[in-house]
Structure formats: structure tokens, C-alpha cells
């Protein structure tokens, strides 16, 4: 599949901002099954400083500083991304989950060390006995790790209600777990916390989701939004993505932006401002599947 993604973010302030410095994760990274063919980021007012670089996790990031007074900051990111369907591993052929947990404690190979950093707690994801107990219903003794993870994914999808009005970025996992509702970011954090509570390695993934309209209907521009899922380390297949919001292994309808320990590592835009008073932010994401005619000439 080939997609055009348009991601608009607008900050409006009640008082002038004299200076802002920000880091944006708004460029899709290269990954197995995904190629970013084109990407652009327009910022207004035009920044005095722009630095493109890879962050600690290898995600493309953009540092920029606006040094003129402004009451509005607008970012428009446009991408053309090719996504191909990857073969899904056989869950029954993955090692027992206890074997994977024990391996992560001692493996000093490159892959083992990379994975082990995603076992530890992070800002938005804390291991707890309560979440370990919830997860253990899926993780019975000797069960293949991916089979257990898929069962946990299905349980979160069934037990928790998607409700955009129920949480904010500041809502803690204990509240999400208690009220049994949240959004994709909450469900990704929740499953990561469950897995880390058992000693497994899981990372947070940000991106976009292409939503398919009913047959005969035209996709609604603006109906898509930023999305979040997770990726789990499984010896053999490697990192396997899971989407608890939709109870599936992400495929060609998921477009990857960045990954990290949790949302804090890969938030689309974060930074500091001087002045500004109160502010509001609006975000609009359009994910368009390109037609055959629109793909002509794209290498």
C-alpha cells in the first residue's frame, strides 16, 4: 500500500511567545515492511534554527527554535509512505515465555542488550503486582510467548472500552486500569506495563492508522488520527507489533512514525516556550491511500 499522510498541528496562545524550542517526531522511520519515500515538515513562523538528527532510538527527529514573537505556531508534515504486508510468525513456534524472561536477564548479545532496556520502568509505564496478576491469566506455565501475548492483547481489547473523553496524557495507568476505559495510547502503555511486570521487553510505537470505509463509501478526510501500539521482543521472529486497540498484529494499514520506551520518548511535538499565557492545540491527521495513477513516477 502507498499512502499520503498529512499531519497538521496548531498551537494558539493568548499572549505573544517570545521564544520556543521544540523537538518533533514527525518523520516516519525506516523499518521492515515500510519505506518513507518522501517527507516534508513546514513550520510557521519560520524557525531561526532547524537541526535534523536521529534520536537515541534511531528515530528521525527535528529540533527547531522560533525566535520571533508569535501567537500561533503551525506545523504541517506531509509524507508518502509505502507499507507492505509482513509474514506473521506462528505463535505456537515461539519459546516459552519464562525462557524469554530468563534470557533477557543474562543475554549480552547486541539484540539482547537492545531488548533489555525495554524491560525497565519508564516515565509513563510502571510495573506493578496488580498488572502482573492481570497478565498472568494469559501467561500460564510453559505457554509460547507470542501465543500468551496475543491472548493478553485480546483480553485488553475485550475488557477496556475506547473512550476519547476518559483520559488525558497525564492520566495514570492505575486510573486507566480501574476505570477500564481509555484511548490507544493508554492501551499501549497498559499492555507494555503488563509485559514488563513479567520481565518481558516491550516498546511503545507511535504512528498512523488507515481506516477503511464501508464498501461503496469514500474515506472521510480527517477521520484518521495519530495512533499508538506496541512491539514485543520474541527470540526468533524478533520484534513483533501488537495493536490492543484493534486486537490485531499491525499490517499494511499501520504506518510507523517512531518507537521508544513510552509516549514521552516519541511525542509528536514537545518543548519549552517563553511567554504565551494560556494555549490551545489542535491536531488533524489525514491518511489517504494513493490510487494507481497517483503512484506513477514514485520510485
DAURZI-V669684 format. One record per residue. N is the residue number from 1. RES is the residue in one letter. PHI is phi in degrees with one decimal (NA if undefined). PSI is psi in whole degrees, -180 to 180 (999 if undefined). OMEGA is omega in whole degrees, -180 to 180 (* if undefined). Layout:
n	res	phi	psi	omega
N	RES	PHI	PSI	OMEGA
N	RES	PHI	PSI	OMEGA
This chain:
n	res	phi	psi	omega
1	X	NA	144	177
2	X	-120.1	130	-175
3	X	-125.2	150	165
4	X	-110.2	124	180
5	X	-113.7	129	174
6	X	-120.0	120	-175
7	X	-122.8	108	-180
8	X	-105.1	133	176
9	X	-131.7	128	-179
10	X	-130.3	126	173
11	X	-106.3	131	177
12	X	-121.2	137	-174
13	X	-120.8	147	178
14	X	-80.6	-21	177
15	X	-130.0	157	-180
16	X	-60.9	140	170
17	X	-94.3	125	-179
18	X	-86.6	-27	-179
19	X	-157.9	137	171
20	X	-137.9	143	176
21	X	-128.5	128	-172
22	X	-139.8	158	169
23	X	-122.0	129	-179
24	X	-116.1	135	169
25	X	-109.7	82	-175
26	X	-130.2	21	176
27	X	-123.2	121	-179
28	X	-60.8	134	178
29	X	-84.1	158	173
30	X	-74.6	142	-179
31	X	-159.0	161	176
32	X	-55.3	127	-180
33	X	87.1	0	-177
34	X	-140.9	136	176
35	X	-132.5	126	175
36	X	-88.7	111	-176
37	X	-82.1	-38	179
38	X	-146.2	146	175
39	X	-154.4	137	177
40	X	-140.8	151	178
41	X	-135.1	114	178
42	X	-102.1	133	-178
43	X	-126.3	132	178
44	X	-135.9	128	1
45	X	-62.2	156	-178
46	X	-65.2	126	-178
47	X	-67.0	150	174
48	X	-77.6	-26	-179
49	X	-133.1	131	174
50	X	-137.1	126	179
51	X	-130.4	122	176
52	X	-95.7	132	-180
53	X	-159.7	166	174
54	X	-93.1	138	178
55	X	-82.5	-173	-176
56	X	-57.5	-35	-176
57	X	-90.4	3	179
58	X	88.1	8	178
59	X	-78.3	139	171
60	X	-62.8	133	178
61	X	-138.0	155	-179
62	X	-126.6	117	171
63	X	-93.3	133	177
64	X	-145.1	151	179
65	X	-131.5	125	175
66	X	-101.2	121	-172
67	X	-114.6	21	176
68	X	-120.9	150	-180
69	X	-59.6	138	179
70	X	-156.6	151	176
71	X	-109.1	-6	179
72	X	-141.9	137	174
73	X	-124.5	124	-178
74	X	-125.5	133	177
75	X	-122.9	132	176
76	X	-128.0	114	178
77	X	-106.2	133	179
78	X	-129.4	130	-178
79	X	-132.6	151	164
80	X	-118.6	121	-173
81	X	-129.9	134	175
82	X	-102.6	129	180
83	X	-126.4	130	178
84	X	-116.7	151	180
85	X	-71.3	130	176
86	X	-98.2	153	177
87	X	-67.5	133	178
88	X	-84.5	133	179
89	X	-68.5	157	176
90	X	-80.5	113	-177
91	X	-58.4	-32	-176
92	X	-72.9	-16	-178
93	X	-96.9	7	176
94	X	-89.0	156	-176
95	X	-66.7	161	174
96	X	-57.6	144	-173
97	X	-63.0	-33	180
98	X	-65.8	-34	178
99	X	-65.7	-40	178
100	X	-66.7	-44	178
101	X	-57.0	-47	-178
102	X	-68.2	-36	178
103	X	-61.8	-41	-178
104	X	-64.6	-22	-180
105	X	-77.0	-24	-172
106	X	-125.3	-17	-175
107	X	-67.9	122	179
108	X	-112.0	18	173
109	X	-72.3	169	180
110	X	-58.8	-48	-179
111	X	-66.2	-39	-180
112	X	-65.1	-43	179
113	X	-67.2	-39	178
114	X	-62.9	-43	-178
115	X	-69.8	-36	-173
116	X	-62.8	-27	179
117	X	-68.1	-17	179
118	X	-95.7	12	172
119	X	-90.8	-25	-173
120	X	-79.7	157	175
121	X	-62.9	154	175
122	X	-137.3	-176	-171
123	X	-55.6	-48	-175
124	X	-100.7	-4	-176
125	X	-127.5	110	180
126	X	-119.2	132	176
127	X	-72.1	140	177
128	X	-142.0	157	177
129	X	-64.8	-35	-180
130	X	-62.9	-44	-179
131	X	-72.2	-34	176
132	X	-63.0	-41	179
133	X	-64.8	-42	178
134	X	-61.1	-42	-177
135	X	-69.7	-32	-172
136	X	-65.0	-19	173
137	X	-58.3	-34	178
138	X	-86.5	-31	-173
139	X	-99.4	69	176
140	X	-76.6	164	-174
141	X	-57.9	128	174
142	X	78.5	3	-176
143	X	-72.6	138	176
144	X	-54.9	137	-169
145	X	-61.0	-43	-178
146	X	-72.4	-33	176
147	X	-62.1	-42	179
148	X	-67.0	-41	-179
149	X	-64.7	-42	179
150	X	-65.3	-35	177
151	X	-65.8	-42	177
152	X	-63.5	-41	177
153	X	-57.7	-46	-179
154	X	-66.0	-37	-180
155	X	-67.8	-42	177
156	X	-62.1	-42	179
157	X	-60.8	-38	-178
158	X	-79.6	-34	-172
159	X	-86.9	-20	-173
160	X	-118.9	139	-178
161	X	-98.4	134	175
162	X	-74.8	120	-177
163	X	-146.5	100	-176
164	X	-61.2	-19	-177
165	X	-94.0	-1	-170
166	X	-88.4	-23	-174
167	X	-141.0	166	170
168	X	-128.1	179	178
169	X	-58.1	-31	-176
170	X	-81.7	-8	-178
171	X	-68.4	127	-178
172	X	-76.9	159	-179
173	X	-63.8	-32	179
174	X	-62.2	-37	178
175	X	-70.3	-41	178
176	X	-60.3	-44	-178
177	X	-65.3	-39	-178
178	X	-70.8	-42	-175
179	X	-88.8	-9	176
180	X	57.4	39	176
181	X	-156.1	159	-180
182	X	169.8	-157	180
183	X	-126.3	-179	-174
184	X	-57.3	-39	178
185	X	-60.9	-43	179
186	X	-64.1	-44	-177
187	X	-68.1	-37	176
188	X	-64.6	-47	177
189	X	-59.8	-41	-178
190	X	-61.8	-49	-178
191	X	-68.5	-37	176
192	X	-59.6	-45	-180
193	X	-63.4	-41	177
194	X	-59.7	-45	-177
195	X	-69.4	-43	178
196	X	-66.3	-30	178
197	X	-64.7	-22	177
198	X	-97.9	3	178
199	X	88.5	16	178
200	X	-98.3	160	-175
201	X	-98.8	124	179
202	X	-142.3	140	180
203	X	-123.2	157	-178
204	X	-89.1	138	-179
205	X	-124.5	130	175
206	X	-109.3	150	179
207	X	177.4	-151	-178
208	X	-130.7	156	179
209	X	-125.0	127	176
210	X	-85.3	119	179
211	X	-97.8	132	-178
212	X	-90.3	131	176
213	X	-76.7	164	174
214	X	-59.5	155	179
215	X	-54.3	132	178
216	X	90.0	-4	-180
217	X	-107.4	148	178
218	X	-85.4	138	178
219	X	-57.3	141	179
220	X	-85.7	118	177
221	X	-64.9	129	-178
222	X	96.1	-6	-179
223	X	-76.1	-21	-180
224	X	-87.4	161	-178
225	X	-148.3	172	172
226	X	-62.1	148	-175
227	X	-132.6	164	179
228	X	-142.8	142	174
229	X	-146.7	-162	-178
230	X	-140.8	166	178
231	X	-133.6	137	-174
232	X	-120.5	140	-179
233	X	-84.7	123	178
234	X	-127.6	116	177
235	X	-54.7	134	-175
236	X	105.2	-83	178
237	X	-66.1	-26	-175
238	X	88.9	-139	-179
239	X	-81.2	127	-180
240	X	-118.7	128	-179
241	X	-83.2	146	176
242	X	-136.7	139	179
243	X	-119.8	94	-178
244	X	-68.1	-25	179
245	X	-62.3	-35	-177
246	X	-115.1	3	179
247	X	52.6	60	-180
248	X	-157.1	163	168
249	X	-85.5	120	-177
250	X	-55.6	142	180
251	X	-130.5	-138	-173
252	X	-74.4	-5	175
253	X	-93.1	-2	178
254	X	-105.9	129	-179
255	X	-114.2	118	-174
256	X	-82.8	133	171
257	X	-99.8	-61	-173
258	X	-157.6	163	173
259	X	-135.6	155	-180
260	X	-166.3	-164	-178
261	X	-73.0	-35	176
262	X	-163.6	-171	-176
263	X	-56.7	-35	-176
264	X	-59.7	-32	-179
265	X	-74.8	-25	-169
266	X	-133.2	22	179
267	X	-57.0	142	-175
268	X	-55.2	-43	179
269	X	-144.8	132	172
270	X	-150.2	152	-179
271	X	174.1	-159	-178
272	X	-130.8	150	178
273	X	-132.2	152	171
274	X	-107.5	120	-178
275	X	87.7	-157	176
276	X	99.4	-24	-177
277	X	61.5	-134	175
278	X	-83.2	157	180
279	X	-141.4	159	173
280	X	-130.8	154	-180
281	X	-132.0	138	175
282	X	-126.3	141	-178
283	X	-131.2	135	176
284	X	-134.6	131	180
285	X	-127.2	126	174
286	X	-114.5	126	176
287	X	-117.0	111	-177
288	X	-112.6	128	173
289	X	-79.9	124	-177
290	X	-76.1	144	177
291	X	-79.4	170	180
292	X	-59.0	-39	-179
293	X	-66.1	-35	-178
294	X	-75.4	-16	-179
295	X	-87.6	-12	-177
296	X	-62.0	131	177
297	X	90.4	-4	177
298	X	-90.9	122	-178
299	X	-80.8	999	*
